[in-house]
């Protein structure tokens, strides 16, 4: 007789557990139905880029020219530049900025701007190496 009661107790426990999971799943589904999807934003500000933050501390002339060159980029390229470079992307990113800035800056301005950008990249690499991550 006690074996039958034990089996009934186990069956009751399984049913309770199943009902709890079903209620949790239903609650989760109701929460997701109530969320509002926002449109994906593309583009970004010059200050949202690693390079923009670095060049904001340069001479006013360098900053203005770089700001204008960035503002003429398409939204997709601006959006891509808003993310900090990962390992293996620093050289390509520096070359991109050199191509962007060379036609609009003097040789002296370009040298100062690229030196500032590369030094900031080195700073980011050191932070990543120490495990601190990047925070501007």
HUTACOR-V911679 format. One record per helix or strand. SS is the DSSP state (helix for helix, strand for strand). FROM is the first residue (numbers start at 1). TO is the last residue. Records with the same first field share a line. If there is no record, write none. Layout:
BEGIN
SS=FROM-TO, FROM-TO
END
This chain:
BEGIN
helix=2-33, 46-48, 50-55, 60-71, 75-81, 90-102, 107-130
END
